[in-house]
């Protein structure tokens, strides 16, 4: 719910400007910011999938397939 709602709210402003050659999307779930909590690999993959689906609709399937998306949370050797 909330993570993708926030992502869409931010992506809608730049969707037509996304260039896979120069843009990397990094995200962190709202509930994880400043809490020390991190998304599970499954949660991160699901959010990346949803971001790609949104970009395919808002920009193009080609952009969605080529753009790099990174989880930007507090990942370290102990929690990933």
MMTF fields as JSON, N, C-alpha, C and O atoms, coordinates in Angstrom:
{
  "mmtfVersion": "1.0.0",
  "mmtfProducer": "UNKNOWN",
  "numBonds": 319,
  "numAtoms": 320,
  "numGroups": 80,
  "numChains": 1,
  "numModels": 1,
  "chainsPerModel": [1],
  "groupsPerChain": [80],
  "chainIdList": ["A"],
  "bondAtomList": [4, 2, 8, 6, 12, 10, 16, 14, 20, 18, 24, 22, 28, 26, 32, 30, 36, 34, 40, 38, 44, 42, 48, 46, 52, 50, 56, 54, 60, 58, 64, 62, 68, 66, 72, 70, 76, 74, 80, 78, 84, 82, 88, 86, 92, 90, 96, 94, 100, 98, 104, 102, 108, 106, 112, 110, 116, 114, 120, 118, 124, 122, 128, 126, 132, 130, 136, 134, 140, 138, 144, 142, 148, 146, 152, 150, 156, 154, 160, 158, 164, 162, 168, 166, 172, 170, 176, 174, 180, 178, 184, 182, 188, 186, 192, 190, 196, 194, 200, 198, 204, 202, 208, 206, 212, 210, 216, 214, 220, 218, 224, 222, 228, 226, 232, 230, 236, 234, 240, 238, 244, 242, 248, 246, 252, 250, 256, 254, 260, 258, 264, 262, 268, 266, 272, 270, 276, 274, 280, 278, 284, 282, 288, 286, 292, 290, 296, 294, 300, 298, 304, 302, 308, 306, 312, 310, 316, 314],
  "bondOrderList": [1, 1, 1, 1, 1, 1, 1, 1, 1, 1, 1, 1, 1, 1, 1, 1, 1, 1, 1, 1, 1, 1, 1, 1, 1, 1, 1, 1, 1, 1, 1, 1, 1, 1, 1, 1, 1, 1, 1, 1, 1, 1, 1, 1, 1, 1, 1, 1, 1, 1, 1, 1, 1, 1, 1, 1, 1, 1, 1, 1, 1, 1, 1, 1, 1, 1, 1, 1, 1, 1, 1, 1, 1, 1, 1, 1, 1, 1, 1],
  "groupList": [{"groupName": "UNK", "atomNameList": ["N", "CA", "C", "O"], "elementList": ["N", "C", "C", "O"], "formalChargeList": [0, 0, 0, 0], "bondAtomList": [1, 0, 2, 1, 3, 2], "bondOrderList": [1, 1, 2], "singleLetterCode": "X", "chemCompType": "L-PEPTIDE LINKING"}],
  "groupTypeList": [0, 0, 0, 0, 0, 0, 0, 0, 0, 0, 0, 0, 0, 0, 0, 0, 0, 0, 0, 0, 0, 0, 0, 0, 0, 0, 0, 0, 0, 0, 0, 0, 0, 0, 0, 0, 0, 0, 0, 0, 0, 0, 0, 0, 0, 0, 0, 0, 0, 0, 0, 0, 0, 0, 0, 0, 0, 0, 0, 0, 0, 0, 0, 0, 0, 0, 0, 0, 0, 0, 0, 0, 0, 0, 0, 0, 0, 0, 0, 0],
  "groupIdList": [1, 2, 3, 4, 5, 6, 7, 8, 9, 10, 11, 12, 13, 14, 15, 16, 17, 18, 19, 20, 21, 22, 23, 24, 25, 26, 27, 28, 29, 30, 31, 32, 33, 34, 35, 36, 37, 38, 39, 40, 41, 42, 43, 44, 45, 46, 47, 48, 49, 50, 51, 52, 53, 54, 55, 56, 57, 58, 59, 60, 61, 62, 63, 64, 65, 66, 67, 68, 69, 70, 71, 72, 73, 74, 75, 76, 77, 78, 79, 80],
  "secStructList": [7, 2, 2, 2, 2, 2, 2, 2, 2, 2, 2, 6, 6, 6, 4, 4, 4, 7, 7, 6, 6, 6, 7, 3, 3, 3, 3, 7, 7, 4, 4, 4, 6, 6, 6, 1, 7, 7, 7, 7, 2, 2, 2, 2, 2, 2, 2, 2, 2, 2, 2, 2, 2, 2, 2, 2, 2, 2, 6, 7, 2, 2, 2, 2, 2, 2, 7, 3, 3, 3, 3, 7, 1, 7, 7, 7, 6, 6, 6, 7],
  "xCoordList": [0.75, 0.0, 0.805, 1.039, 1.229, 1.809, 3.098, 3.289, 3.977, 5.247, 5.015, 5.616, 4.168, 3.936, 3.163, 3.381, 2.272, 1.553, 2.536, 2.409, 3.512, 4.536, 5.396, 5.693, 5.802, 6.61, 5.879, 6.466, 4.612, 3.841, 3.726, 3.851, 3.489, 3.348, 4.621, 4.56, 5.763, 7.025, 7.335, 7.812, 7.074, 7.398, 6.528, 6.986, 5.295, 4.397, 4.99, 4.738, 5.764, 6.353, 7.493, 7.816, 8.106, 9.279, 9.156, 10.1, 8.032, 7.882, 8.286, 8.929, 7.932, 8.234, 9.703, 10.167, 10.428, 11.835, 12.796, 14.01, 12.289, 13.152, 13.951, 13.384, 15.254, 16.159, 17.046, 17.895, 16.876, 17.641, 19.162, 19.913, 19.608, 21.044, 21.619, 22.821, 20.763, 21.277, 20.589, 21.04, 19.514, 18.73, 18.752, 18.587, 18.958, 18.814, 17.759, 17.84, 16.789, 15.764, 16.193, 16.466, 16.246, 16.525, 15.332, 14.796, 14.923, 13.772, 14.023, 14.824, 13.319, 13.301, 11.867, 11.267, 11.306, 9.931, 9.801, 10.692, 8.707, 8.46, 8.599, 9.146, 8.113, 8.146, 9.559, 9.784, 10.514, 11.89, 12.782, 13.835, 12.376, 13.21, 13.445, 12.51, 14.717, 15.113, 14.768, 14.946, 14.28, 13.849, 14.856, 14.788, 15.782, 16.703, 16.108, 16.793, 14.85, 14.192, 14.507, 14.694, 14.564, 14.794, 13.759, 13.185, 13.54, 12.632, 13.291, 14.513, 12.475, 12.986, 13.311, 12.819, 14.134, 14.379, 13.081, 12.962, 12.127, 10.845, 10.086, 9.503, 10.093, 9.424, 10.096, 9.42, 11.424, 12.162, 11.884, 11.672, 11.882, 11.618, 10.197, 9.975, 9.241, 7.854, 7.696, 7.002, 8.334, 8.248, 8.908, 8.378, 10.054, 10.713, 9.821, 9.751, 9.153, 8.221, 7.1, 6.75, 6.543, 5.455, 5.928, 5.195, 7.148, 7.709, 7.86, 7.503, 8.381, 8.529, 7.166, 7.035, 6.164, 4.821, 4.288, 3.692, 4.507, 4.048, 4.78, 4.15, 6.097, 6.879, 6.465, 6.43, 6.153, 5.685, 4.426, 4.264, 3.54, 2.299, 2.529, 2.004, 3.324, 3.48, 4.503, 4.38, 5.51, 6.55, 6.481, 5.905, 7.079, 6.993, 7.523, 8.299, 7.11, 7.645, 9.162, 9.847, 9.684, 11.126, 11.881, 12.881, 11.415, 12.043, 11.951, 12.928, 10.807, 10.613, 11.571, 12.083, 11.816, 12.695, 14.161, 14.939, 14.536, 15.951, 16.406, 17.598, 15.491, 15.895, 16.41, 15.887, 17.438, 17.976, 17.194, 16.908, 16.855, 16.117, 16.882, 17.207, 17.17, 17.914, 17.127, 16.453, 17.227, 16.712, 17.717, 18.904, 17.262, 18.165, 18.118, 18.53, 17.626, 17.536, 18.854, 19.882, 18.812, 20.01, 20.365, 20.087, 20.969, 21.344, 22.789, 23.663, 23.019, 24.39, 24.504, 23.528, 25.687, 25.929, 25.097, 24.927, 24.58, 23.799, 22.305, 21.602, 21.819, 20.364, 19.923, 18.755, 20.826, 20.382, 20.599, 20.288],
  "yCoordList": [-1.179, 0.0, 1.267, 1.851, 1.699, 3.031, 3.224, 4.28, 2.247, 2.406, 2.756, 3.702, 2.021, 2.276, 3.564, 4.25, 3.907, 5.181, 6.343, 7.279, 6.283, 7.331, 7.314, 8.37, 6.132, 6.028, 6.641, 7.416, 6.298, 6.831, 8.347, 9.04, 8.856, 10.303, 11.024, 12.116, 10.415, 11.023, 10.767, 11.667, 9.564, 9.227, 9.945, 10.228, 10.242, 10.9, 12.233, 12.67, 12.865, 14.163, 14.061, 15.042, 12.88, 12.733, 11.616, 11.367, 10.96, 9.764, 9.991, 9.129, 11.106, 11.372, 11.76, 11.819, 12.023, 12.422, 11.275, 11.468, 10.099, 8.982, 8.487, 8.079, 8.53, 8.065, 6.99, 7.301, 5.74, 4.652, 4.822, 4.221, 5.624, 5.832, 6.752, 6.724, 7.568, 8.56, 8.561, 9.254, 7.807, 7.848, 6.496, 5.448, 6.543, 5.373, 5.748, 6.815, 4.896, 5.129, 4.408, 3.207, 5.144, 4.552, 4.852, 5.96, 3.876, 4.084, 3.411, 2.485, 3.906, 3.293, 3.401, 4.471, 2.32, 2.401, 3.455, 3.601, 4.17, 5.213, 4.656, 5.323, 3.452, 2.866, 2.515, 2.267, 2.492, 2.131, 3.344, 3.214, 4.502, 5.691, 6.046, 6.319, 6.036, 6.426, 5.439, 5.746, 4.265, 3.314, 2.201, 1.507, 2.029, 0.897, -0.377, -1.397, -0.336, -1.489, -1.502, -0.448, -2.677, -2.793, -3.723, -4.583, -3.529, -4.414, -5.776, -5.88, -6.803, -8.137, -8.149, -7.302, -9.1, -9.194, -9.326, -8.763, -10.055, -10.226, -8.902, -8.594, -8.125, -6.822, -5.888, -5.189, -5.874, -5.016, -5.415, -4.552, -6.713, -7.185, -6.855, -6.478, -6.993, -6.675, -5.19, -4.823, -4.335, -2.9, -2.553, -1.74, -3.156, -2.905, -3.341, -2.658, -4.457, -4.941, -3.924, -3.607, -3.419, -2.446, -1.128, -0.494, -0.718, 0.5, 0.306, 1.194, -0.839, -1.109, -1.109, -0.577, -1.699, -1.718, -0.297, 0.039, 0.527, 1.919, 2.659, 3.37, 2.501, 3.18, 2.711, 3.511, 1.429, 0.909, 1.628, 1.905, 1.931, 2.641, 4.131, 4.727, 4.738, 6.193, 6.695, 7.815, 5.88, 6.282, 5.353, 5.699, 4.158, 3.153, 1.824, 1.797, 0.73, -0.578, -0.661, -1.309, -0.006, -0.028, 0.66, 0.133, 1.813, 2.524, 1.668, 1.549, 1.083, 0.252, -0.928, -1.295, -1.519, -2.681, -2.316, -3.114, -1.114, -0.739, 0.058, 0.072, 0.719, 1.598, 0.792, -0.277, 1.315, 0.666, 1.141, 2.329, 0.193, 0.494, -0.126, -1.313, 0.679, 0.203, 0.425, 1.442, -0.541, -0.344, 0.536, 0.212, 1.626, 2.588, 2.592, 3.571, 1.526, 1.478, 1.126, 0.99, 0.985, 0.705, -0.774, -1.532, -1.174, -2.57, -2.754, -1.95, -3.838, -4.193, -5.713, -6.416, -6.212, -7.639, -8.437, -9.644, -7.798, -8.517, -8.57, -9.42, -7.694, -7.652, -7.956, -7.759, -8.429, -8.735, -10.201, -10.651],
  "zCoordList": [0.0, 0.0, 0.0, -1.058, 1.139, 1.301, 0.514, -0.09, 0.503, -0.208, -1.67, -2.18, -2.342, -3.76, -3.974, -4.973, -3.067, -3.182, -3.17, -3.959, -2.278, -2.198, -3.451, -4.009, -3.902, -5.116, -6.315, -7.071, -6.486, -7.615, -7.53, -8.539, -6.338, -6.153, -6.59, -7.154, -6.331, -6.722, -8.194, -8.886, -8.682, -10.064, -11.082, -12.189, -10.735, -11.684, -12.148, -13.271, -11.297, -11.625, -12.637, -13.307, -12.752, -13.613, -14.651, -15.401, -14.701, -15.54, -16.987, -17.586, -17.55, -18.965, -19.175, -20.314, -18.098, -18.207, -17.916, -17.98, -17.602, -17.23, -18.432, -19.445, -18.305, -19.349, -18.741, -17.905, -19.135, -18.541, -18.659, -17.89, -19.602, -19.763, -18.692, -18.425, -18.079, -17.123, -15.767, -14.855, -15.612, -14.381, -13.674, -14.297, -12.371, -11.497, -10.462, -9.854, -10.262, -9.246, -7.975, -7.99, -6.89, -5.584, -4.686, -4.707, -3.907, -3.038, -1.691, -1.569, -0.705, 0.624, 1.12, 1.027, 1.646, 2.145, 3.246, 4.083, 3.239, 4.235, 5.651, 6.53, 5.87, 7.211, 7.665, 8.849, 6.735, 7.087, 7.35, 7.975, 6.887, 6.999, 8.46, 9.213, 8.839, 10.189, 11.287, 12.466, 10.93, 11.957, 12.196, 13.21, 11.273, 11.359, 10.789, 10.708, 10.394, 9.783, 8.289, 7.681, 7.711, 6.272, 5.65, 6.319, 4.372, 3.653, 3.474, 3.365, 3.445, 3.113, 1.621, 0.876, 1.178, -0.267, -1.064, -2.152, -0.538, -1.228, -1.326, -2.366, -0.248, -0.281, -1.277, -2.032, -1.28, -2.206, -3.653, -4.504, -3.934, -5.291, -5.731, -6.882, -4.828, -5.159, -5.467, -6.415, -4.673, -4.924, -6.249, -7.006, -6.54, -7.822, -8.986, -10.008, -8.833, -9.862, -10.074, -11.211, -8.981, -9.08, -9.688, -10.447, -9.356, -9.944, -11.454, -12.229, -11.875, -13.317, -14.019, -15.121, -13.385, -13.973, -14.136, -15.159, -13.123, -13.206, -14.324, -15.106, -14.408, -15.431, -16.827, -17.762, -16.975, -18.267, -18.721, -19.909, -17.79, -18.114, -18.312, -19.252, -17.416, -17.412, -18.427, -18.923, -18.741, -19.7, -20.905, -21.936, -20.764, -21.831, -21.307, -20.353, -21.924, -21.526, -21.703, -20.911, -22.74, -22.975, -21.836, -21.348, -21.422, -20.3, -19.04, -18.3, -18.796, -17.605, -17.585, -16.527, -18.733, -18.81, -18.612, -18.09, -19.029, -19.016, -17.802, -17.494, -17.105, -16.006, -14.821, -14.508, -14.168, -12.972, -11.755, -11.606, -10.891, -9.664, -8.51, -8.538, -7.493, -6.34, -5.058, -4.89, -4.161, -2.818, -2.086, -2.036, -1.53, -0.912, 0.602, 1.225, 1.207, 2.658, 3.317, 2.654, 4.593, 5.389, 5.319, 6.249, 4.231, 4.041, 4.469, 4.145, 5.206, 5.574, 5.586, 5.324, 5.889, 5.867, 6.853, 6.676, 7.882, 8.896, 8.607, 9.154, 7.775, 7.576, 6.152, 5.817, 5.312, 3.939, 3.629, 2.527]
}
